[in-house]
Amino acid sequence: MGKQKSTAAQIAQLETQVQQDIERWNYLKENGCNDPFWPDGVNMNLKRNHIIYGLRQIARLDQSERQLSVFDMPGMVDSDVENDPRVPPKVADDFMVRDGYENGRRIKAG
């Protein structure tokens, strides 16, 4: 059996993944993506969901390290994560970044 990672190591790994997801979201915002089947907005929102999931995992691991009081309520961690300033805004699913598109619709050239 393998040795389990410490909570601190798990949190550090999740923080790295969240940072990479934020960088990818920012890249998609500026450059779009090459996915021919989905608009850029769908991919940006998927990456946003990955960021939220990672931050929730971090919050849960961090909370498990501390003694919970009688007044701590499950689920409060989940709602607090949505307000984290690192979470990018949700975009319209039909959002397209590339030239020639506006709000998911091709603009006629000329």
N, CA, C and O atoms as CSV, one atom per row, in Angstrom:
chain,resi,resn,atom,element,x,y,z
A,1,MET,N,N,0.833,-1.194,0.000
A,1,MET,CA,C,0.000,0.000,0.000
A,1,MET,C,C,0.868,1.244,0.000
A,1,MET,O,O,1.904,1.298,0.663
A,2,GLY,N,N,0.440,2.222,-0.738
A,2,GLY,CA,C,1.178,3.484,-0.803
A,2,GLY,C,C,0.879,4.357,0.397
A,2,GLY,O,O,-0.172,4.255,1.031
A,3,LYS,N,N,1.820,5.200,0.680
A,3,LYS,CA,C,1.659,6.131,1.789
A,3,LYS,C,C,0.742,7.269,1.356
A,3,LYS,O,O,0.924,7.845,0.284
A,4,GLN,N,N,-0.242,7.592,2.191
A,4,GLN,CA,C,-1.159,8.684,1.856
A,4,GLN,C,C,-0.458,10.025,2.044
A,4,GLN,O,O,0.381,10.190,2.930
A,5,LYS,N,N,-0.822,10.977,1.189
A,5,LYS,CA,C,-0.259,12.321,1.286
A,5,LYS,C,C,-0.816,13.015,2.514
A,5,LYS,O,O,-1.948,12.762,2.927
A,6,SER,N,N,-0.017,13.883,3.087
A,6,SER,CA,C,-0.500,14.694,4.195
A,6,SER,C,C,-1.543,15.679,3.666
A,6,SER,O,O,-1.608,15.958,2.468
A,7,THR,N,N,-2.337,16.186,4.569
A,7,THR,CA,C,-3.351,17.164,4.180
A,7,THR,C,C,-2.704,18.381,3.535
A,7,THR,O,O,-3.215,18.912,2.549
A,8,ALA,N,N,-1.583,18.821,4.089
A,8,ALA,CA,C,-0.889,19.990,3.538
A,8,ALA,C,C,-0.424,19.721,2.109
A,8,ALA,O,O,-0.509,20.599,1.251
A,9,ALA,N,N,0.067,18.511,1.855
A,9,ALA,CA,C,0.519,18.167,0.505
A,9,ALA,C,C,-0.666,18.096,-0.464
A,9,ALA,O,O,-0.552,18.516,-1.616
A,10,GLN,N,N,-1.790,17.572,-0.002
A,10,GLN,CA,C,-2.986,17.512,-0.836
A,10,GLN,C,C,-3.471,18.920,-1.185
A,10,GLN,O,O,-3.833,19.200,-2.328
A,11,ILE,N,N,-3.470,19.802,-0.179
A,11,ILE,CA,C,-3.899,21.184,-0.399
A,11,ILE,C,C,-2.961,21.870,-1.389
A,11,ILE,O,O,-3.420,22.572,-2.290
A,12,ALA,N,N,-1.654,21.674,-1.231
A,12,ALA,CA,C,-0.678,22.288,-2.135
A,12,ALA,C,C,-0.894,21.805,-3.573
A,12,ALA,O,O,-0.813,22.596,-4.513
A,13,GLN,N,N,-1.166,20.520,-3.743
A,13,GLN,CA,C,-1.410,19.977,-5.077
A,13,GLN,C,C,-2.687,20.567,-5.676
A,13,GLN,O,O,-2.718,20.906,-6.859
A,14,LEU,N,N,-3.726,20.689,-4.875
A,14,LEU,CA,C,-4.978,21.277,-5.347
A,14,LEU,C,C,-4.803,22.750,-5.691
A,14,LEU,O,O,-5.360,23.223,-6.682
A,15,GLU,N,N,-4.039,23.475,-4.889
A,15,GLU,CA,C,-3.774,24.898,-5.168
A,15,GLU,C,C,-3.080,25.054,-6.518
A,15,GLU,O,O,-3.409,25.953,-7.292
A,16,THR,N,N,-2.118,24.174,-6.795
A,16,THR,CA,C,-1.413,24.207,-8.075
A,16,THR,C,C,-2.390,23.955,-9.218
A,16,THR,O,O,-2.356,24.647,-10.235
A,17,GLN,N,N,-3.262,22.961,-9.047
A,17,GLN,CA,C,-4.239,22.642,-10.092
A,17,GLN,C,C,-5.206,23.805,-10.313
A,17,GLN,O,O,-5.529,24.137,-11.453
A,18,VAL,N,N,-5.668,24.424,-9.220
A,18,VAL,CA,C,-6.577,25.567,-9.341
A,18,VAL,C,C,-5.895,26.702,-10.089
A,18,VAL,O,O,-6.508,27.334,-10.949
A,19,GLN,N,N,-4.635,26.968,-9.771
A,19,GLN,CA,C,-3.901,28.037,-10.457
A,19,GLN,C,C,-3.766,27.730,-11.947
A,19,GLN,O,O,-3.906,28.627,-12.778
A,20,GLN,N,N,-3.499,26.484,-12.286
A,20,GLN,CA,C,-3.404,26.101,-13.699
A,20,GLN,C,C,-4.757,26.268,-14.393
A,20,GLN,O,O,-4.815,26.706,-15.542
A,21,ASP,N,N,-5.838,25.921,-13.701
A,21,ASP,CA,C,-7.178,26.081,-14.269
A,21,ASP,C,C,-7.514,27.556,-14.484
A,21,ASP,O,O,-8.140,27.911,-15.482
A,22,ILE,N,N,-7.102,28.411,-13.554
A,22,ILE,CA,C,-7.328,29.855,-13.703
A,22,ILE,C,C,-6.551,30.377,-14.918
A,22,ILE,O,O,-7.082,31.154,-15.712
A,23,GLU,N,N,-5.311,29.951,-15.054
A,23,GLU,CA,C,-4.499,30.366,-16.202
A,23,GLU,C,C,-5.133,29.893,-17.505
A,23,GLU,O,O,-5.146,30.636,-18.487
A,24,ARG,N,N,-5.657,28.678,-17.530
A,24,ARG,CA,C,-6.305,28.155,-18.733
A,24,ARG,C,C,-7.574,28.950,-19.047
A,24,ARG,O,O,-7.840,29.252,-20.210
A,25,TRP,N,N,-8.369,29.295,-18.008
A,25,TRP,CA,C,-9.582,30.089,-18.217
A,25,TRP,C,C,-9.210,31.436,-18.835
A,25,TRP,O,O,-9.859,31.891,-19.777
A,26,ASN,N,N,-8.167,32.070,-18.303
A,26,ASN,CA,C,-7.718,33.361,-18.840
A,26,ASN,C,C,-7.233,33.219,-20.287
A,26,ASN,O,O,-7.478,34.098,-21.114
A,27,TYR,N,N,-6.549,32.119,-20.588
A,27,TYR,CA,C,-6.114,31.874,-21.963
A,27,TYR,C,C,-7.333,31.752,-22.884
A,27,TYR,O,O,-7.369,32.347,-23.962
A,28,LEU,N,N,-8.329,30.977,-22.448
A,28,LEU,CA,C,-9.544,30.815,-23.250
A,28,LEU,C,C,-10.252,32.148,-23.455
A,28,LEU,O,O,-10.811,32.402,-24.522
A,29,LYS,N,N,-10.228,32.992,-22.443
A,29,LYS,CA,C,-10.873,34.306,-22.529
A,29,LYS,C,C,-10.217,35.164,-23.606
A,29,LYS,O,O,-10.898,35.891,-24.328
A,30,GLU,N,N,-8.913,35.077,-23.709
A,30,GLU,CA,C,-8.171,35.892,-24.671
A,30,GLU,C,C,-8.095,35.269,-26.060
A,30,GLU,O,O,-8.144,35.981,-27.062
A,31,ASN,N,N,-7.978,33.948,-26.126
A,31,ASN,CA,C,-7.672,33.284,-27.391
A,31,ASN,C,C,-8.744,32.325,-27.890
A,31,ASN,O,O,-8.693,31.875,-29.035
A,32,GLY,N,N,-9.700,32.016,-27.050
A,32,GLY,CA,C,-10.681,31.017,-27.431
A,32,GLY,C,C,-10.050,29.639,-27.428
A,32,GLY,O,O,-8.938,29.459,-26.931
A,33,CYS,N,N,-10.754,28.673,-27.978
A,33,CYS,CA,C,-10.201,27.330,-28.045
A,33,CYS,C,C,-10.440,26.759,-29.433
A,33,CYS,O,O,-11.143,27.358,-30.247
A,34,ASN,N,N,-9.865,25.623,-29.693
A,34,ASN,CA,C,-9.953,25.013,-31.011
A,34,ASN,C,C,-10.970,23.882,-31.050
A,34,ASN,O,O,-10.929,23.051,-31.957
A,35,ASP,N,N,-11.863,23.834,-30.103
A,35,ASP,CA,C,-12.864,22.777,-30.053
A,35,ASP,C,C,-13.945,23.068,-31.093
A,35,ASP,O,O,-14.694,24.033,-30.941
A,36,PRO,N,N,-14.040,22.257,-32.143
A,36,PRO,CA,C,-15.000,22.553,-33.206
A,36,PRO,C,C,-16.455,22.247,-32.843
A,36,PRO,O,O,-17.372,22.643,-33.562
A,37,PHE,N,N,-16.660,21.550,-31.742
A,37,PHE,CA,C,-18.009,21.111,-31.396
A,37,PHE,C,C,-18.686,21.952,-30.325
A,37,PHE,O,O,-19.901,21.866,-30.146
A,38,TRP,N,N,-17.917,22.759,-29.616
A,38,TRP,CA,C,-18.478,23.542,-28.511
A,38,TRP,C,C,-18.023,24.994,-28.599
A,38,TRP,O,O,-16.867,25.256,-28.932
A,39,PRO,N,N,-18.910,25.938,-28.308
A,39,PRO,CA,C,-18.501,27.349,-28.253
A,39,PRO,C,C,-17.502,27.574,-27.113
A,39,PRO,O,O,-17.416,26.779,-26.177
A,40,ASP,N,N,-16.765,28.652,-27.213
A,40,ASP,CA,C,-15.761,28.980,-26.186
A,40,ASP,C,C,-16.389,29.122,-24.803
A,40,ASP,O,O,-15.783,28.733,-23.805
A,41,GLY,N,N,-17.592,29.672,-24.737
A,41,GLY,CA,C,-18.256,29.872,-23.446
A,41,GLY,C,C,-18.484,28.576,-22.688
A,41,GLY,O,O,-18.350,28.543,-21.464
A,42,VAL,N,N,-18.825,27.515,-23.395
A,42,VAL,CA,C,-19.033,26.214,-22.749
A,42,VAL,C,C,-17.730,25.738,-22.122
A,42,VAL,O,O,-17.721,25.276,-20.981
A,43,ASN,N,N,-16.627,25.850,-22.861
A,43,ASN,CA,C,-15.333,25.428,-22.342
A,43,ASN,C,C,-14.862,26.315,-21.190
A,43,ASN,O,O,-14.258,25.824,-20.236
A,44,MET,N,N,-15.137,27.618,-21.274
A,44,MET,CA,C,-14.759,28.529,-20.189
A,44,MET,C,C,-15.552,28.198,-18.918
A,44,MET,O,O,-14.992,28.208,-17.822
A,45,ASN,N,N,-16.839,27.908,-19.056
A,45,ASN,CA,C,-17.652,27.572,-17.895
A,45,ASN,C,C,-17.267,26.216,-17.302
A,45,ASN,O,O,-17.352,26.018,-16.090
A,46,LEU,N,N,-16.844,25.286,-18.157
A,46,LEU,CA,C,-16.361,24.005,-17.657
A,46,LEU,C,C,-15.099,24.218,-16.816
A,46,LEU,O,O,-14.961,23.639,-15.739
A,47,LYS,N,N,-14.193,25.039,-17.308
A,47,LYS,CA,C,-12.966,25.327,-16.558
A,47,LYS,C,C,-13.302,26.061,-15.260
A,47,LYS,O,O,-12.675,25.820,-14.228
A,48,ARG,N,N,-14.295,26.959,-15.311
A,48,ARG,CA,C,-14.760,27.661,-14.101
A,48,ARG,C,C,-15.263,26.653,-13.069
A,48,ARG,O,O,-14.988,26.790,-11.877
A,49,ASN,N,N,-15.999,25.642,-13.526
A,49,ASN,CA,C,-16.492,24.607,-12.617
A,49,ASN,C,C,-15.344,23.813,-12.003
A,49,ASN,O,O,-15.418,23.426,-10.836
A,50,HIS,N,N,-14.285,23.564,-12.769
A,50,HIS,CA,C,-13.103,22.884,-12.232
A,50,HIS,C,C,-12.473,23.721,-11.119
A,50,HIS,O,O,-12.045,23.184,-10.098
A,51,ILE,N,N,-12.420,25.028,-11.319
A,51,ILE,CA,C,-11.848,25.932,-10.314
A,51,ILE,C,C,-12.681,25.870,-9.033
A,51,ILE,O,O,-12.130,25.742,-7.939
A,52,ILE,N,N,-13.994,25.960,-9.164
A,52,ILE,CA,C,-14.877,25.907,-8.000
A,52,ILE,C,C,-14.724,24.580,-7.279
A,52,ILE,O,O,-14.648,24.551,-6.051
A,53,TYR,N,N,-14.679,23.481,-8.022
A,53,TYR,CA,C,-14.519,22.161,-7.417
A,53,TYR,C,C,-13.209,22.087,-6.630
A,53,TYR,O,O,-13.188,21.616,-5.492
A,54,GLY,N,N,-12.118,22.552,-7.241
A,54,GLY,CA,C,-10.821,22.526,-6.556
A,54,GLY,C,C,-10.826,23.358,-5.285
A,54,GLY,O,O,-10.288,22.936,-4.262
A,55,LEU,N,N,-11.431,24.538,-5.345
A,55,LEU,CA,C,-11.489,25.392,-4.150
A,55,LEU,C,C,-12.353,24.757,-3.059
A,55,LEU,O,O,-12.054,24.898,-1.873
A,56,ARG,N,N,-13.415,24.062,-3.449
A,56,ARG,CA,C,-14.247,23.355,-2.454
A,56,ARG,C,C,-13.457,22.235,-1.792
A,56,ARG,O,O,-13.544,22.040,-0.580
A,57,GLN,N,N,-12.685,21.499,-2.588
A,57,GLN,CA,C,-11.863,20.424,-2.033
A,57,GLN,C,C,-10.840,20.989,-1.047
A,57,GLN,O,O,-10.614,20.419,0.020
A,58,ILE,N,N,-10.228,22.106,-1.413
A,58,ILE,CA,C,-9.254,22.749,-0.523
A,58,ILE,C,C,-9.932,23.170,0.780
A,58,ILE,O,O,-9.403,22.928,1.865
A,59,ALA,N,N,-11.096,23.797,0.671
A,59,ALA,CA,C,-11.813,24.266,1.859
A,59,ALA,C,C,-12.193,23.094,2.761
A,59,ALA,O,O,-12.090,23.193,3.984
A,60,ARG,N,N,-12.627,22.001,2.175
A,60,ARG,CA,C,-13.003,20.829,2.981
A,60,ARG,C,C,-11.797,20.221,3.673
A,60,ARG,O,O,-11.875,19.849,4.844
A,61,LEU,N,N,-10.681,20.117,2.962
A,61,LEU,CA,C,-9.471,19.583,3.583
A,61,LEU,C,C,-8.995,20.503,4.698
A,61,LEU,O,O,-8.603,20.041,5.769
A,62,ASP,N,N,-9.032,21.802,4.442
A,62,ASP,CA,C,-8.600,22.771,5.445
A,62,ASP,C,C,-9.506,22.714,6.668
A,62,ASP,O,O,-9.039,22.790,7.805
A,63,GLN,N,N,-10.793,22.580,6.425
A,63,GLN,CA,C,-11.756,22.524,7.529
A,63,GLN,C,C,-11.584,21.246,8.342
A,63,GLN,O,O,-11.766,21.261,9.559
A,64,SER,N,N,-11.237,20.150,7.691
A,64,SER,CA,C,-11.080,18.886,8.404
A,64,SER,C,C,-9.878,18.921,9.346
A,64,SER,O,O,-9.792,18.130,10.286
A,65,GLU,N,N,-8.963,19.834,9.088
A,65,GLU,CA,C,-7.794,19.978,9.957
A,65,GLU,C,C,-8.137,20.705,11.260
A,65,GLU,O,O,-7.446,20.559,12.268
A,66,ARG,N,N,-9.200,21.477,11.220
A,66,ARG,CA,C,-9.592,22.230,12.400
A,66,ARG,C,C,-10.747,21.534,13.095
A,66,ARG,O,O,-11.533,20.834,12.457
A,67,GLN,N,N,-10.847,21.724,14.386
A,67,GLN,CA,C,-11.957,21.143,15.122
A,67,GLN,C,C,-13.213,21.934,14.794
A,67,GLN,O,O,-13.231,23.162,14.878
A,68,LEU,N,N,-14.249,21.223,14.425
A,68,LEU,CA,C,-15.502,21.879,14.098
A,68,LEU,C,C,-16.268,22.203,15.369
A,68,LEU,O,O,-16.327,21.402,16.301
A,69,SER,N,N,-16.847,23.385,15.387
A,69,SER,CA,C,-17.674,23.733,16.533
A,69,SER,C,C,-19.084,23.231,16.295
A,69,SER,O,O,-19.412,22.775,15.199
A,70,VAL,N,N,-19.906,23.313,17.306
A,70,VAL,CA,C,-21.295,22.890,17.208
A,70,VAL,C,C,-22.031,23.768,16.206
A,70,VAL,O,O,-23.023,23.339,15.617
A,71,PHE,N,N,-21.555,24.991,16.008
A,71,PHE,CA,C,-22.253,25.948,15.160
A,71,PHE,C,C,-21.845,25.864,13.690
A,71,PHE,O,O,-22.484,26.490,12.843
A,72,ASP,N,N,-20.792,25.103,13.368
A,72,ASP,CA,C,-20.417,24.939,11.971
A,72,ASP,C,C,-21.473,24.102,11.267
A,72,ASP,O,O,-21.902,23.062,11.768
A,73,MET,N,N,-21.875,24.567,10.119
A,73,MET,CA,C,-22.921,23.859,9.379
A,73,MET,C,C,-22.349,23.307,8.088
A,73,MET,O,O,-21.656,24.019,7.361
A,74,PRO,N,N,-22.633,22.039,7.795
A,74,PRO,CA,C,-22.183,21.501,6.515
A,74,PRO,C,C,-22.805,22.299,5.376
A,74,PRO,O,O,-23.945,22.751,5.476
A,75,GLY,N,N,-22.056,22.468,4.302
A,75,GLY,CA,C,-22.570,23.204,3.157
A,75,GLY,C,C,-22.145,24.657,3.141
A,75,GLY,O,O,-22.165,25.294,2.088
A,76,MET,N,N,-21.759,25.194,4.294
A,76,MET,CA,C,-21.331,26.596,4.321
A,76,MET,C,C,-20.058,26.773,3.506
A,76,MET,O,O,-19.867,27.813,2.876
A,77,VAL,N,N,-19.195,25.783,3.510
A,77,VAL,CA,C,-17.958,25.850,2.732
A,77,VAL,C,C,-18.297,25.993,1.257
A,77,VAL,O,O,-17.697,26.812,0.560
A,78,ASP,N,N,-19.251,25.208,0.776
A,78,ASP,CA,C,-19.608,25.235,-0.637
A,78,ASP,C,C,-20.097,26.604,-1.087
A,78,ASP,O,O,-19.708,27.083,-2.152
A,79,SER,N,N,-20.946,27.234,-0.286
A,79,SER,CA,C,-21.489,28.524,-0.700
A,79,SER,C,C,-20.441,29.629,-0.619
A,79,SER,O,O,-20.492,30.582,-1.396
A,80,ASP,N,N,-19.506,29.519,0.295
A,80,ASP,CA,C,-18.469,30.537,0.436
A,80,ASP,C,C,-17.493,30.530,-0.748
A,80,ASP,O,O,-16.956,31.577,-1.109
A,81,VAL,N,N,-17.266,29.386,-1.338
A,81,VAL,CA,C,-16.312,29.258,-2.432
A,81,VAL,C,C,-16.743,30.076,-3.642
A,81,VAL,O,O,-15.898,30.647,-4.331
A,82,GLU,N,N,-18.032,30.141,-3.908
A,82,GLU,CA,C,-18.534,30.889,-5.063
A,82,GLU,C,C,-18.140,32.371,-4.990
A,82,GLU,O,O,-18.044,33.038,-6.020
A,83,ASN,N,N,-17.912,32.883,-3.783
A,83,ASN,CA,C,-17.549,34.291,-3.602
A,83,ASN,C,C,-16.045,34.517,-3.603
A,83,ASN,O,O,-15.592,35.651,-3.448
A,84,ASP,N,N,-15.268,33.460,-3.776
A,84,ASP,CA,C,-13.816,33.582,-3.806
A,84,ASP,C,C,-13.429,34.448,-5.009
A,84,ASP,O,O,-13.909,34.206,-6.117
A,85,PRO,N,N,-12.575,35.447,-4.810
A,85,PRO,CA,C,-12.203,36.338,-5.918
A,85,PRO,C,C,-11.448,35.639,-7.044
A,85,PRO,O,O,-11.335,36.187,-8.141
A,86,ARG,N,N,-10.930,34.440,-6.790
A,86,ARG,CA,C,-10.222,33.709,-7.849
A,86,ARG,C,C,-11.178,33.049,-8.839
A,86,ARG,O,O,-10.768,32.650,-9.929
A,87,VAL,N,N,-12.455,32.933,-8.461
A,87,VAL,CA,C,-13.430,32.295,-9.353
A,87,VAL,C,C,-13.813,33.274,-10.451
A,87,VAL,O,O,-14.343,34.349,-10.168
A,88,PRO,N,N,-13.548,32.911,-11.705
A,88,PRO,CA,C,-13.897,33.817,-12.809
A,88,PRO,C,C,-15.408,33.880,-13.003
A,88,PRO,O,O,-16.130,32.997,-12.541
A,89,PRO,N,N,-15.881,34.902,-13.673
A,89,PRO,CA,C,-17.323,35.024,-13.881
A,89,PRO,C,C,-17.830,33.966,-14.853
A,89,PRO,O,O,-17.090,33.471,-15.704
A,90,LYS,N,N,-19.089,33.637,-14.709
A,90,LYS,CA,C,-19.730,32.730,-15.655
A,90,LYS,C,C,-20.006,33.528,-16.931
A,90,LYS,O,O,-20.372,34.702,-16.870
A,91,VAL,N,N,-19.831,32.890,-18.073
A,91,VAL,CA,C,-20.082,33.544,-19.354
A,91,VAL,C,C,-21.229,32.823,-20.054
A,91,VAL,O,O,-21.583,31.701,-19.694
A,92,ALA,N,N,-21.797,33.472,-21.044
A,92,ALA,CA,C,-22.858,32.836,-21.831
A,92,ALA,C,C,-22.279,31.616,-22.536
A,92,ALA,O,O,-21.171,31.672,-23.069
A,93,ASP,N,N,-23.023,30.520,-22.540
A,93,ASP,CA,C,-22.528,29.299,-23.166
A,93,ASP,C,C,-22.213,29.491,-24.638
A,93,ASP,O,O,-21.343,28.804,-25.174
A,94,ASP,N,N,-22.906,30.417,-25.310
A,94,ASP,CA,C,-22.665,30.609,-26.745
A,94,ASP,C,C,-21.601,31.672,-27.030
A,94,ASP,O,O,-21.428,32.082,-28.178
A,95,PHE,N,N,-20.893,32.117,-25.997
A,95,PHE,CA,C,-19.834,33.119,-26.152
A,95,PHE,C,C,-18.715,32.574,-27.032
A,95,PHE,O,O,-18.256,31.448,-26.837
A,96,MET,N,N,-18.276,33.378,-28.004
A,96,MET,CA,C,-17.156,33.024,-28.867
A,96,MET,C,C,-16.131,34.149,-28.839
A,96,MET,O,O,-16.494,35.321,-28.936
A,97,VAL,N,N,-14.872,33.808,-28.708
A,97,VAL,CA,C,-13.795,34.788,-28.616
A,97,VAL,C,C,-13.257,35.161,-29.983
A,97,VAL,O,O,-12.944,36.325,-30.230
A,98,ARG,N,N,-13.148,34.197,-30.864
A,98,ARG,CA,C,-12.487,34.405,-32.152
A,98,ARG,C,C,-13.157,35.485,-32.988
A,98,ARG,O,O,-14.358,35.730,-32.883
A,99,ASP,N,N,-12.338,36.125,-33.824
A,99,ASP,CA,C,-12.846,37.121,-34.775
A,99,ASP,C,C,-13.886,36.473,-35.678
A,99,ASP,O,O,-13.795,35.294,-36.017
A,100,GLY,N,N,-14.863,37.262,-36.053
A,100,GLY,CA,C,-15.891,36.755,-36.939
A,100,GLY,C,C,-17.087,36.184,-36.192
A,100,GLY,O,O,-18.058,35.752,-36.814
A,101,TYR,N,N,-17.027,36.179,-34.869
A,101,TYR,CA,C,-18.131,35.661,-34.068
A,101,TYR,C,C,-18.518,36.693,-33.015
A,101,TYR,O,O,-17.665,37.408,-32.490
A,102,GLU,N,N,-19.779,36.759,-32.719
A,102,GLU,CA,C,-20.242,37.616,-31.638
A,102,GLU,C,C,-21.382,36.884,-30.940
A,102,GLU,O,O,-22.375,36.525,-31.573
A,103,ASN,N,N,-21.240,36.668,-29.659
A,103,ASN,CA,C,-22.244,35.955,-28.866
A,103,ASN,C,C,-22.642,34.629,-29.507
A,103,ASN,O,O,-23.817,34.264,-29.525
A,104,GLY,N,N,-21.648,33.914,-30.033
A,104,GLY,CA,C,-21.893,32.595,-30.575
A,104,GLY,C,C,-22.421,32.569,-31.987
A,104,GLY,O,O,-22.657,31.492,-32.533
A,105,ARG,N,N,-22.611,33.716,-32.591
A,105,ARG,CA,C,-23.149,33.757,-33.950
A,105,ARG,C,C,-22.101,34.314,-34.908
A,105,ARG,O,O,-21.427,35.297,-34.600
A,106,ARG,N,N,-21.971,33.686,-36.055
A,106,ARG,CA,C,-21.015,34.148,-37.052
A,106,ARG,C,C,-21.469,35.493,-37.616
A,106,ARG,O,O,-22.636,35.676,-37.963
A,107,ILE,N,N,-20.521,36.429,-37.701
A,107,ILE,CA,C,-20.798,37.744,-38.271
A,107,ILE,C,C,-20.432,37.697,-39.740
A,107,ILE,O,O,-19.364,37.200,-40.097
A,108,LYS,N,N,-21.299,38.205,-40.591
A,108,LYS,CA,C,-21.016,38.203,-42.025
A,108,LYS,C,C,-19.848,39.142,-42.314
A,108,LYS,O,O,-19.803,40.272,-41.828
A,109,ALA,N,N,-18.924,38.657,-43.099
A,109,ALA,CA,C,-17.754,39.472,-43.454
A,109,ALA,C,C,-18.148,40.524,-44.470
A,109,ALA,O,O,-18.948,40.273,-45.372
A,110,GLY,N,N,-17.561,41.730,-44.307
A,110,GLY,CA,C,-17.722,42.797,-45.274
A,110,GLY,C,C,-19.047,43.379,-45.223
A,110,GLY,O,O,-19.346,44.301,-45.983
